[in-house]
Amino acid sequence: MEELNLKALLADESFINYCKGYPAHDVAKWENWLQDRPQYRKEVEEQKRIVQALAYHATVTTSEDNYLRLKERIAKKNKKLDPGFRISSWLKIAASLLLICSISYLIFRQSFLSKPDNNTQSLVIPGEDKALLTLADGSTISLDEVAVGTLALEGGVLVEKTKSGQLIYRVSGSESNNKSASNTIATPKGGQYRLTLPDGSKAWLNAASSLHYPIHFENNERRVKMTGEVYFEIAKMEKRQHGRMESIPFYVETAHQEIQVLGTHFNVNSYLDEPGIVTTLLEGSVRVTSSLNGESILLRPGQQSFLDKHFVVGDADVEQQVSWTAGDFVFKSESLASILRKVSRWYDVDIVCPPHLGKLKFDGIVSRSQPLTAIMDMVEITGKAKLKLTERRIIVTD
């Protein structure tokens, strides 16, 4: 990928998937590519927003099916291509059509949705990469304020902040007797952060979330504790036992459940203000156990569990569940109450919504990089409810 241009990106199936947030391997592919080439991040983010804008426009104008059909046609053609940016004449035409639709969307937003907000003097901006890291000695580091480079050396492990803003743990040549030392990373409302754990596993924290983990994993198990919402990509680790190689399990603890994995991709939503804990499996297998009653279930890829008092297992809308990791809000027949809980965490605002309005259902796709008014517009354009922004509080009325 020597050059970047809009048409080429729009014709690349993996980039479209990256913009949509699924499958995870395409998201990881582009994030890794950008991590090695930070000079392209601004361009890619700008072009990603155009794709997201197209998706949102398709939803607002109730023509999402046309957008998906066009994307499927692109995907079928792309299956015949090698990875990269080689485009057939047909794909160039398709990309041009997508670009025209995107420009139409931008005009639409400029003329219709981007109306002045008379209810507040300052624009409520979206969240960003920010988190607080607590080291084993109790000292703290504000990750959004500290410079790129090595942040600490603990127990033979280097803690580094990369150019792309991620946190990475690397085993150094030195050793320490303090094998039980742990770190905690916590995001505030309006924050998110990504890190690579000492075993190579990756974790993406959503707003108002935390992850507690050892800087050295034990030989027989790997165990972390979390709150809020975290997406995991677990690295496989093995040890020799009884003359053969065996996988070292990875455990994720929340307030009311434990997840056992061997090597997989999954998302856990355990916010206390949600009706229950939702665990969504993308790849591999996980066993989820309730700490309330000992009940245990096994998830297959594409499934999710919901835990309140007991487990309920069903098929997952994976795209919707992990869209936040790619920078999107994706709402599919989602209640206004659920939407506003996500809005509250990401934009750090308070919500006042009557119960009967909270039951209203909405569909839409909005980039998390958009200002708060983008989601407010999505709701108000339906005529179902009115949203008023006063200082940092959204008030919902009929």
N, C-alpha and C positions, 0 to 999 in steps of 0.2 A: 504494500500500500504506500506507494511513493508520493502520490498526490491525493488531496481530498477535494472532491467537488460534489455538489448537492445531488446531481443526477445519479452519480455513481453510488453514493450512499443509499439513496432511495431505492436503487435497484438491487441492493445487497440484502438478501433474506435475513442474514444474521443481524444486520444493523436494524432492520425493521423490528425484529424480535427483541433486540436490546432496548429499543425505544418503548416497546410494549411491556417489557419486564419479564418475558418468559419465552423460551425455556432458560433455565438458570445458566446452562453452559454457554449460551450466546451472550448473556449479560456478563458473565465472568470473562469471556473471550475479549470483549471490548474494554472492560475495565482493566484487564491486564495489559492490553495493547496501549491504552492511554497512560497507564502507569509507567510504561517504558518510553513513551513519547509525550511527555506533558505539554510540549509546545503545540500539540494539536487539540488539546482539551477544549479550549474556547471555541474553536471552529466546530468540533463535533457536538458540543453542547448546543450551539446555535442551531445546527441542522437537526439535532434531536428534537428541539422544541418545535420545529416546523412540522415534523411528523406527528408529534403529540397534538399540535394545533389542528392538524387535519383530522385526527381521530376525534377530537372534541367537537369540531365543526360538524362532522358526520353525525355525531350524537344529537347535537342541538337541532339540526335540520332534519332529523329523523331519516337520514340517508346512510346510516352506518352499514347497512347490508351491502350497499354499492361499494363502499370503501373496502369491506372485507372481501367481497368478490374480486375486486381489483388486486388486493394483496395476495389472494389465493392464486390468481393467474400469474402474478410475479413469482410466487413461490414455486409453481410448477415449472416455469422456465428456468428458475435458478437451480433446480435439482440437476440439470444437465451441465451446469458450469462447475469449474474448479473454484475453490475458495479464492477470493480476491476481488478485484474491481473490474473484471472484463464484462462488457455489456453488449448484448445483441441489439440490433436495430429496434426490435420490438420492445425491448426493455427500456431503451432510451425514450421511446414514445410514451411508454407507461410512466416512466419517471417524470417526463414533461407534464403529463396529465396530473400527476400528483402535485407537482410544483404549482401548476395553475390553480388547483383546488386549494393549496396552502395559501397562495397569495389572495385568493378570494376570501378565505377565512380571515386573514389579517385585516382586509378591508372591512369585513363584516364586524369584527371585534372593534375596530377603530370607530366605525360609524354608529354602531348600535349598542354594544355592551359596555364600552369603556366610557361610561358617563361619569361626570364628577360626583364625588361622594360628599354630600353636604352635611352629613351627620358627624363627621370627625375631621379635625384639622390635619391629622397626620395619617399616612397610609400604613396599614398594618402589613408589614412585610412577611414573606414566608420564612420558614426555618432554614437553618444552614448547618454545616459541619461544625459542631462544637460539643465538647464533653469535658468532664473533669476526671482525671486519673488519680487514684489514691494508691500510693506505693506501699510496700510492706512495712516501712517504718512510720507510716501515718502521714507522711508529707504528700501534698497534692500538687498537680500540674494542670493548668488550664490549657487543654490541647489546641484550642483555636487561637491562643495567644502566643504559644511557644514557637520558636524557630524550628526549621527542619534540621534533623540530625539526631544524634544519640541523646536521649533524655536521662537515662539511668543505666547502671550496671548492677543487677541484683542476682545473687546466687549463681553467677556464671552465665547470666542471660542479659543480652543487650536489649534495651527498650528504645526503639527508634521511631521517629516520625518521618514519613516519606514525603517526597515532593508533591505527591497527589493528596497529602493530608491524612493518610492512613497510619494506624499504629501497628508496628510489627515487632515481634519478639524473636530474637535470634540467639541461639546457643553460642557462647564464645568459648575460647580455649581455657578460661579459668573456671574453677569449681568452688563451691561453697558448701558448708555443712548445713546451711539453712534451706533444706529441701522443702519445708512446709510453708515457705513464704507465699503470700497471695497478693494479688492486685485487684482493684475494683475500678471499672470504668462506668460512668453514669452520664447520661444525656439529660439536659433540662427540657422543659417544654420549649418547642421551637428549635430543637437540636437533633442531630443524628450523627452516627460515627461508625466507621468500619475498622476492624482490626484483624490481624493474623495472630493466632495464639501460638504458644511455644511448640505445639505439636504440628503446626502447619494448617490447622483448621481455621476457617474464616467465620467471623461473626459480624453481622450488620445490625446495629442498634437503631431502633426507631426513636421518636421523641419520648421523653419521660420514661426512660428505660435504664436498666443497669445490668452488669454482668460481673460476677465475682469468680475468680479463677486462680489456680496456683501457677507460679512461674516455672515449676517443674511438675510434670505429671508423673504419677506412680506407674510402676511397671505392670500392675494388674488391672488398673482402671484409670480413666480420665473423668473428672467430675467438675462441673461448674454450676453456679446458681444464678438465676436471672429473675428480673421483674420487667413488666412492660411487654414490649414486643421485640423479638430478635429473630433474624433469619440466619441459619447455620449451614455451612458447607463443611462437613466433617472429613478430615483426612484419615485414611486408613493407616493403622499402626498394628504391627504384629510383634509377637515375642515367641521364642522357642520354649516349648514346654512338653515334657515327656517325649522328646525326640521329634516333635513336629511343630510347625508354625501355627500359632493361634492368634486371632484378632484381639486387640485390646479394646474393650467396649468404652463408649463415651456416654456419660450420663448428664442430663440437664434437669436440674431441680427448679421447680416453681413453688409457689405457696401451697398448692394442693395436688401436685402431680410430679411424677418422675418419668423421664423419657430415657430409654436405653437404645443406643444406636451403635452400629459397627462402622459404617462409612456411608454417609447419605446427605441429602439436601432436604431441609425442612424449615418450616416457619412456626413460631410459637407466639400466640397473642395471649398474654396473661394479665392484661390491665385489670385492676381491681374494680374499675367502674363499668366493665363489660359484663354481660349476663353470665359468661362462663369462659373457660380456657379453651381456645381453639388451636389445635395442632394440625398442620397441613404438611403432607409428605409429597415431595416432588420426585425423589429418586431413592432407591434402596429400600430399607425397611426399618421400622422403629417399633418398640414396645412401650406403650404408655401405661403407667400404673397410677391409680388414684391413691393419694395419701390419706384420703378421708375414710375409705372403706376397703382398700386393698384390691379393688377391682382392676383387672388388667386386660388390655386389648392390643392386637397387632394390626398395624396399618400397612397397606400396600400403596404403591405410587398412585397418585391421583385421588387418594382418600384423605379425609380429615375427621378428627374426633372433636366433639364438643363435650366438655365436662362441667356440669353444675353439681348435682348430687350424684348423678350416674353418667356413664358414657353414652353418647349417641354418635354412631359412626355412619358416614355417608360419603358420596362423591363430592369432591372439592372443585370449586372454580379457581384453579390454581392461579390463573392470570390475575384475578381480582385480589387474591390473598397476598401475593408477593409483589404487586405492582408498585408498592411504596419503595422497594429496593431499587427500582429503575427511575424513581422520581415522579411517579404518577399517583393520582387518586383515580381509582376505577370503581364506579358505582353501578351495580346491576340490581335493579329492583331493591335498593337498599333504603332502609327507613331514614327519615330525616334525623331522628335522634342519634342513630349510629353515625351518620355523616358528620353531625355537629360534634360528636365526641372526638372524632379524628381531627376536625378543624380546630377544636379547642387545644389539643395537644401540639399540633404543628405550628399554629399561629400564635399560641399562648394568649388566648382570649377566653373570657367567660361566656357562658351560654344561658339564656333564659328562653325556654321553649315549652309551651303548654303540652301536656301529654297527648291530646288528640291530634295536634299538628306533628308531633314526633313520630306518629305512625304512618305519615305520608311516605310514599315510595318514589324514588327518583333513579334515573339512569344518567350516566355522564362520565366523561374522561377529562380530567383537568390536571395539568402539570403542577407538581408541588412547588415549582419555581415561580408560579403565577401569584400575584397579590391576592389577598383574601377576597376582594371584590369579584374575582373570577368565579368562585364557588357560589357566592351570594347571587350573582347574575344567573348562574345555572338554575338555581332554585326559583328565583323570582320570575324568570322568563316563562315558566310554566303556568303562572297565575294561581298556583296552589297556596302560596304563603308569601308574606312580606317579611323581609329581614332588614332591621335597622341597626347600624353600627354606631354605638355611642362610646367614645373613648375606646376601651378594650373589651367591650361587651356587645354581643349580638343578641338582639331582642326579636323574637319571632312572633308574628301576629297574623290573623286571618286577612 
